[in-house]
Amino acid sequence: MRDYATLLKTHGMKSSLQRLFILKSLDERGHATIDEVFEDLKKTNPSISLSAVYRNINEMEKSNMVSEIAIPKRKNRYEITKGLHSHLLCRECGKIIDVDVDMYETIKKLEDRYECHINDQDIIFDILCAECKK
C-alpha cells in the first residue's frame, strides 16, 4: 500500500478523504474507469457525487499523478502514473496488463527522422489473454 498523502503532497495537491480513497481505488484496481472508482467510493462515502470523482481525477491527471488510458470503443481507464510503459488489452474480457517495452531506439529513430521530440507514448497491444484463449 502506498502513502497516498505523500503522493498528493509530492504533486502539489492537498490531501482529502475523497482523493485518498480515489488513489486507493486506482491502486487496488490497477486500471479503473471513473464509474468503477465511483462505486468503490460510494461504499465508504454514500454522499459522494460522480462529478466530484470526475473533478478530482481530472485534477490528479493535470498534476501527472494519474494517467488516462484512452481505449478505442471502451470507457477510458485511469491508473496511478508510473514510468513509461505500454499496455496489453484483452479484446474479450478487457483485462489490462502493464508491460515494459524498450522503445528507446524506436523513439530515437522517429525523432531523428522527423526532427521532433517525442514527449510521451501510449501504446496498447490488442491481445487475447491466457484465460480467454482457453
Beta strands, then each sheet from edge to edge (+ up, - down):
strand 1: 66-69
strand 2: 77-80
strand 3: 86-90
strand 4: 96-99
strand 5: 124-127
sheet 1: 1+ 2-
sheet 2: 4+ 3- 5-
end
